[in-house]
Amino acid sequence: MRKALLFLILGLYFLPANASTTYLNFEVEAPQKTKIQIKMKKPDSEEFNIFMIDLKSDNKVSTVVEIQNATFADIQHDLDEFRVYLKPGDDIYIKFLANAAQTTLSFSGKGAKDNQLLADYESRYKTGGHWDYEASYIKTSVMYKNYERSEKSPAEYYRLIGQENQEQLAFLLEKKNKEDISPNIIEYISNDIKYTYETQKIAYLIINQKRMGPGDFERVANHYQLKKDANTISVDLMNHPAYFNYVHAYAHFLFLPKKTNSVAVELQYYNKIDEHMSGRAKYYLLSKLIRNVYTYEGTTDLAKKKFAGLKKECPYEEYILAIEQLYGDLIIEMPDIDAPDFIVRDENGIGRSLSNYRGQVVYVSFWAHWCKPCIRNFEKSVQLRAQLKKMGVVLLNVSIDDLDEQWKTALAKHDIYGYNVIAQNVDEVKQLYGLSTLPAYYIINKKGKFAYLSDEENRDILQEFRDLVNE
C-alpha cells in the first residue's frame, strides 16, 4: 500500500537528491469534512508546497513526503490547525478529535515523542485564542488572555506574563531532562517561549497606544527593555511562527507612539524598519510591505520609491524574487535612475549644477516666460512651497527660455518662490528631460535619483516629502 502511495505523491512533490521517505498517518474522530491540507515551506524561498489528501471511509489516511532535512509541516483540517515536526525516515501516527485538535492531539510511531512534547506544550500554554492587531498590512497576534490582562497596570501585566514565561521554561527543562527528545524540537519550543514572551511584552503598548502619551510610552518601553535588536540569529529562525510574530510586533513598536493621518503610512513603516532593523528580519519585512501594498491596494507607489534600492542592497534573493514574481512586467516601470546632471545660472550669473545638491531633496520645476500654466501653478503653490523649503527641500525653478531677458522680465513681473535659475544649455536639458510640454516637475532624492510621490487622490504631499527628507 505504501509503495502505491509513494508513486501517487511523486506527481505532487519535486523530489530533491538524497531525499528520504517520511510517512504521515492521520486518524480523525467525528470529522465533518474529509480534506486535510499539508503545507511545507520550500527551502530558501517565500513559497510553499501545498497538497491535499482525503480521509477514507474509516476516517483514516496515510501519505508520504520526501524531505532531505528535518522540517515542519503545517496541518489544517476543518477548523483545526497545528504543526508537526518531521525528520527523514519518520513514520508518525496522528490522532485527534475534529475541531478540537489543540487539546486532543496524540502521536505514536517513529517521531512521536518530539511531536507529543510540542502538542503538550501547545495545549498547556497556547490555547484560548488570539486577538490580532493589523496596521500597514502587518499583523501581530496577541494571546487573548494577555489582551484582557492589558487593562491592568504595567507592573501587574508584566508580572503575570513574566510568571507564565518562567513556568514554560520550567516545563521545557523538566521534559528535556526526562525524555529522549530531539535537540531541534527543544530549540524550537525554547524559541517559541522566548519570542512569544517578547511579543506579549510589546503587546501592552500596542493595545494601549491610544490611552498612553509619549511620556508613558517611553517610560514603559525603557523600564521593561523593549527596545531590542530584532535581528535573526539563524536562517532556521525565519521559519518560526513565534519569531515572525515578534518581528511584526517590533515593526509596530517602532512606529508607536507617533501617529499620522497620511495615506502613505506604509512608506513611513518602511522607513522606520529600514532605519532601526537589520539582518534577514529587516529585508523580510521590507519585501513584505512592498508585496502587500500591491496585493491589497493594487498600487505600485511604494515599489516605485523603494524597490530598486532594495534590490541593490538586499542579500536575500528569495525576497527580491518574490517581489518580481508578484509585480511581473510592472517592475520595469520602477527603475533606479540617476537624474541627468545639468548646469544652471542664477540672476547674478553664478553657475551651479544639479549634482551640487547631492544630499538634499530637490524639487525641480521646469518653466518658461510664455507658459501661463507654469506661472499660475507658481502663484497657487506659494504656501506649499514655503512649507517644503522650511523642511529642507531645495526648490529649483529652472527656466528653459532662450533669452536671459525673457526670463528676467518674467521674474520681475511675477513673484516666483524658490531658487530661480536658467538652464545653461537649453536644448540639451530639453532632450535629457523630455521637455516637450510645460510645466514639468521632477523630484530628486538625496542620492541624486528620481523619486516619486503617490498617485492616490487623498495623498499627503507634505508627509511624502518629509519621508524623502528623512531618508
C-alpha positions in Angstrom: 0.0 0.0 0.0 2.7 2.5 0.9 4.6 1.8 -2.3 1.4 2.8 -4.2 1.1 5.9 -2.0 4.7 6.9 -2.8 4.1 6.8 -6.5 0.9 8.8 -6.1 2.7 11.6 -4.3 5.6 11.8 -6.7 3.5 13.8 -9.1 2.8 16.4 -6.4 6.3 16.9 -5.0 9.6 17.6 -6.5 12.0 15.1 -5.0 15.4 16.6 -4.1 18.5 14.5 -4.4 19.1 12.2 -1.3 15.5 12.8 -0.1 14.2 10.3 2.4 10.6 9.0 2.6 8.7 10.1 5.7 5.2 8.8 6.4 2.3 10.7 7.9 -0.7 8.8 9.1 -3.9 10.5 10.2 -7.0 9.4 12.2 -9.7 12.0 12.8 -12.5 11.3 15.2 -16.0 12.6 14.3 -14.9 14.6 11.2 -17.4 16.8 9.4 -15.0 17.3 6.4 -12.6 14.9 4.7 -9.9 17.2 3.4 -6.6 17.5 5.1 -4.1 20.2 3.9 -0.4 19.7 4.3 1.7 22.9 3.8 5.6 22.9 3.8 7.8 25.9 3.1 10.2 25.4 0.1 13.9 25.7 1.1 15.3 29.2 0.5 12.0 30.5 -0.8 9.0 32.5 0.1 6.8 29.9 -1.5 5.2 26.7 -0.1 4.4 23.2 -1.3 0.8 22.6 -0.5 -1.2 19.4 -1.2 -4.5 17.9 -0.1 -5.4 14.4 1.0 -8.8 12.9 1.7 -9.8 10.8 4.7 -11.1 7.3 3.8 -14.3 5.8 4.9 -12.7 4.7 8.2 -11.6 8.4 8.9 -8.0 7.4 8.3 -5.5 8.2 5.6 -1.7 7.7 5.1 0.6 9.7 2.8 4.3 10.3 2.3 6.6 13.3 1.9 10.1 13.4 0.6 12.5 15.6 2.7 16.2 16.0 2.9 16.4 17.6 6.3 14.3 17.9 9.4 11.5 20.4 8.8 8.0 21.4 9.9 4.7 20.8 8.2 1.5 22.8 8.9 -1.6 20.7 9.0 -5.1 22.0 8.5 -8.4 20.1 8.8 -11.7 22.0 9.0 -11.1 24.4 11.9 -8.0 22.7 13.2 -4.5 24.0 12.5 -1.4 22.5 14.1 2.3 22.0 13.3 4.2 18.7 13.2 7.9 18.1 13.2 9.3 15.8 10.5 12.6 14.1 10.3 13.7 12.0 7.3 12.5 8.4 7.8 9.9 9.2 10.4 6.6 7.2 10.5 4.2 9.3 12.6 0.6 8.4 13.5 -1.5 11.4 14.3 -4.9 11.2 16.0 -7.3 13.9 17.1 -10.9 14.9 17.6 -12.2 17.1 14.8 -12.3 20.8 15.7 -10.5 20.1 19.0 -7.0 19.1 17.8 -5.3 21.6 20.1 -6.3 19.7 23.2 -6.7 16.2 21.8 -3.7 15.6 19.6 -1.9 12.3 20.2 1.1 10.8 18.4 2.6 7.4 18.1 5.2 5.7 15.9 8.7 6.9 14.9 9.0 10.6 15.6 6.1 10.6 18.1 8.0 11.8 21.2 9.1 15.1 19.6 5.6 15.8 18.4 3.9 14.8 21.6 6.0 17.3 23.5 5.2 20.0 21.1 1.4 19.2 21.3 1.6 19.1 25.1 3.3 22.5 25.3 0.7 24.0 22.9 -2.3 22.6 24.7 -1.0 23.8 28.1 0.1 27.3 27.2 -1.2 28.3 23.7 -4.9 27.7 24.0 -7.7 30.4 24.4 -7.5 32.1 21.0 -5.8 35.3 19.8 -6.5 39.0 19.3 -5.0 40.3 16.1 -3.6 43.8 15.5 -3.0 44.9 11.9 -1.6 48.1 10.5 0.1 48.7 7.2 -0.7 45.1 6.2 1.4 43.7 9.0 -0.4 41.6 11.5 0.6 40.7 15.1 -1.3 38.1 17.1 -1.7 38.6 20.8 -2.8 35.8 23.1 -6.4 36.7 24.2 -5.7 36.2 27.9 -3.0 38.9 27.6 -5.3 41.2 25.7 -7.6 41.0 28.7 -4.7 41.5 31.1 -3.7 44.7 29.3 -6.4 46.6 31.3 -4.2 46.1 34.3 -1.3 48.3 35.4 2.0 47.8 33.6 3.5 46.4 36.7 0.8 43.7 37.1 0.7 42.9 33.4 4.4 42.3 33.2 4.4 40.4 36.4 1.8 38.0 35.1 3.4 37.3 31.7 6.8 37.0 33.4 5.5 34.4 35.8 4.0 32.4 32.9 7.3 32.6 31.0 9.1 31.1 33.9 6.5 28.3 34.2 7.0 27.5 30.5 10.8 27.3 30.8 10.5 25.0 33.8 8.1 22.8 31.9 10.6 22.5 29.0 13.5 21.8 31.3 11.7 19.0 33.0 10.7 17.4 29.7 14.2 17.8 28.3 15.8 16.0 31.3 13.3 13.1 31.3 12.6 12.4 27.7 14.7 11.4 24.7 13.8 14.4 22.6 15.4 15.8 19.5 17.6 18.9 20.3 15.9 20.6 17.4 12.4 20.4 19.0 13.8 21.6 22.3 15.3 24.6 20.5 12.0 25.2 18.6 10.0 25.3 21.8 12.6 27.4 23.6 12.4 29.9 20.8 8.7 29.8 20.9 8.8 30.6 24.6 11.3 33.4 24.1 9.7 35.2 21.2 6.1 34.7 22.4 7.2 36.4 25.6 8.9 39.3 23.8 5.8 39.7 21.6 3.4 39.8 24.6 5.7 42.4 26.2 5.3 44.7 23.2 1.6 43.9 23.0 0.9 46.0 26.1 1.9 49.1 24.2 0.2 48.1 21.0 -3.1 47.5 22.8 -2.9 50.7 25.0 -1.4 53.0 22.4 -4.5 55.3 22.3 -4.5 55.6 26.1 -0.8 56.3 26.5 1.0 59.6 25.9 4.6 59.7 24.6 6.0 60.0 28.1 4.2 56.9 29.4 5.1 55.0 26.3 8.8 55.8 26.7 8.7 55.1 30.4 7.2 51.6 29.9 9.4 50.8 26.9 12.6 51.7 28.7 11.7 50.1 32.1 10.8 46.8 30.5 13.7 46.9 28.0 11.5 46.7 24.9 14.0 48.5 22.6 15.8 45.4 21.4 17.5 44.4 18.2 15.2 42.3 16.1 18.0 40.6 14.1 17.7 37.0 13.2 20.0 34.5 15.0 20.0 31.9 12.3 18.3 31.2 8.9 16.2 28.5 10.5 14.6 31.0 12.9 13.0 32.7 9.9 10.7 29.7 9.6 9.5 30.0 13.2 6.0 31.5 13.6 6.7 33.0 17.0 9.7 34.8 15.6 7.7 36.1 12.6 5.1 37.3 15.0 7.7 39.1 17.1 9.2 40.7 14.1 5.8 42.0 13.1 5.2 43.3 16.7 8.6 45.0 16.7 7.7 46.8 13.4 4.5 48.1 15.1 6.6 49.1 18.2 9.0 51.2 16.0 6.0 53.1 14.6 4.5 53.9 18.0 3.6 56.2 19.6 3.9 58.6 16.6 0.6 58.8 14.7 -0.2 60.1 11.3 -3.2 60.7 9.1 -1.1 60.1 6.0 -2.5 57.7 3.4 1.2 56.8 2.8 1.6 55.1 6.2 3.3 52.1 4.5 6.1 54.3 3.4 6.6 55.5 7.0 6.6 52.0 8.2 9.2 51.1 5.5 11.5 53.9 6.6 11.3 53.0 10.3 12.1 49.4 9.6 14.9 50.3 7.2 16.4 52.6 9.8 16.1 50.6 13.0 16.3 46.9 11.9 18.9 44.8 10.2 19.7 41.3 9.0 17.2 39.0 7.4 14.3 40.2 9.5 14.7 43.7 8.1 14.6 42.5 4.5 11.8 40.1 5.1 9.6 43.0 6.4 10.6 45.4 3.7 9.8 43.0 0.9 6.5 42.0 2.7 5.5 45.7 2.7 6.2 46.2 -1.0 4.3 43.0 -1.9 1.3 43.6 0.4 0.8 47.2 -0.7 0.4 46.0 -4.3 -1.6 42.9 -3.3 -4.2 44.8 -1.2 -4.2 48.2 -2.8 -3.2 47.5 -6.4 -0.8 50.5 -6.2 2.9 50.4 -7.2 3.7 53.6 -5.3 5.8 52.0 -2.6 7.7 49.8 -5.1 8.4 52.8 -7.4 10.1 54.5 -4.5 11.9 51.6 -2.9 12.3 48.5 -5.0 15.3 49.5 -7.0 17.2 50.4 -3.8 16.1 47.3 -2.0 17.2 45.1 -4.9 20.7 46.5 -4.8 21.0 46.3 -1.0 19.2 43.0 -0.1 21.4 39.9 0.1 18.5 37.5 0.2 17.5 36.6 -3.4 14.2 34.9 -2.4 12.7 38.2 -1.2 13.6 40.0 -4.4 12.3 37.1 -6.5 9.0 37.1 -4.6 8.5 40.8 -5.4 9.5 40.4 -9.1 7.2 37.4 -9.5 4.2 39.4 -8.0 4.7 42.5 -10.0 5.7 40.8 -13.3 6.2 43.3 -16.1 5.2 46.2 -13.9 8.7 46.0 -12.3 10.2 47.6 -15.4 8.3 50.8 -14.5 10.4 51.2 -11.3 13.9 52.0 -12.5 16.5 53.3 -10.1 17.6 56.1 -12.4 20.1 58.8 -11.8 18.7 62.3 -12.6 20.8 63.7 -15.5 23.1 66.4 -14.4 22.8 69.9 -16.0 24.3 73.4 -15.4 22.3 76.5 -14.5 22.9 80.2 -13.8 21.2 82.4 -11.3 20.3 86.1 -11.7 23.8 87.1 -10.6 25.4 84.8 -13.2 26.6 82.3 -10.7 26.7 78.8 -12.1 25.7 75.6 -10.3 24.9 72.1 -11.4 22.2 69.7 -10.2 24.9 67.4 -8.7 25.8 70.2 -6.3 22.7 69.4 -4.4 23.6 65.8 -3.7 22.5 65.0 -0.1 19.4 67.2 -0.4 15.9 66.6 -1.8 15.4 68.8 -4.9 12.1 69.8 -6.4 12.8 70.8 -9.9 10.2 73.0 -11.7 10.9 73.5 -15.5 9.1 76.5 -16.9 9.3 79.4 -19.4 8.1 83.0 -19.6 5.4 82.2 -22.2 3.9 79.2 -20.1 0.8 80.6 -18.4 0.0 77.3 -16.5 3.6 77.5 -15.2 3.0 81.0 -13.7 -0.4 80.0 -12.4 0.9 77.0 -10.6 3.7 79.0 -9.0 1.2 81.5 -7.7 -1.1 78.8 -6.4 1.6 76.9 -4.6 3.4 79.6 -2.6 2.2 78.3 0.8 3.1 74.7 -0.1 6.5 75.7 -1.4 7.2 77.7 1.7 6.5 74.6 3.8 8.7 72.5 1.6 11.6 74.9 1.9 11.2 75.0 5.7 11.6 71.2 5.9 14.8 71.4 3.8 13.6 70.8 0.2 15.5 72.7 -2.5 13.1 74.5 -4.7 14.9 74.7 -8.1 12.9 76.7 -10.6 14.7 76.1 -14.0 13.7 78.4 -16.9 14.3 77.0 -20.4 13.8 80.4 -22.0 16.1 81.0 -25.0 17.0 84.6 -23.8 18.0 85.8 -20.4 15.9 89.0 -21.0 12.7 87.0 -21.3 13.5 85.1 -18.1 14.4 88.2 -16.0 11.4 90.1 -17.3 9.1 87.3 -16.1 10.8 87.2 -12.7 10.3 90.9 -12.3 6.7 90.6 -13.2 5.9 87.5 -11.1 6.9 86.6 -7.6 8.2 83.1 -8.2 9.0 81.4 -4.8 12.2 79.4 -4.7 15.7 79.5 -6.2 15.3 80.8 -9.7 17.8 79.8 -12.4 18.1 79.4 -16.1 19.4 76.4 -18.0 22.9 76.9 -19.4 22.3 74.6 -22.4 18.5 74.7 -23.1 18.5 72.2 -26.0 20.4 69.6 -24.0 18.2 69.9 -20.9 15.1 69.6 -23.1 16.4 66.4 -24.5 17.6 64.9 -21.2 14.3 65.5 -19.5 11.9 65.1 -22.4 10.5 68.6 -22.1 8.0 68.6 -24.9 5.4 70.3 -22.8 5.4 72.6 -19.8 5.2 72.8 -16.9 7.3 69.7 -15.9 8.2 68.7 -12.4 10.8 66.3 -11.1 11.7 65.2 -7.6 15.3 64.2 -7.0 16.2 62.3 -3.8 19.3 62.7 -1.7 21.2 60.2 -3.8 20.6 62.1 -7.0 17.9 59.7 -8.3 14.4 60.3 -9.4 11.8 60.0 -6.7 8.0 59.6 -7.0 5.0 60.7 -5.0 1.9 58.7 -4.5 -0.7 58.9 -7.2 -3.6 58.5 -4.7 -6.4 61.0 -4.7 -6.0 61.9 -1.0 -2.2 61.8 -0.8 -0.4 63.8 1.9 2.2 65.5 -0.2 3.9 67.2 2.7 4.3 63.9 4.5 5.7 62.2 1.4 8.3 64.9 1.0 9.1 64.7 4.7 9.7 61.0 4.3 12.2 61.7 1.5 13.9 64.4 3.6 14.2 61.9 6.5 15.6 59.0 4.4 
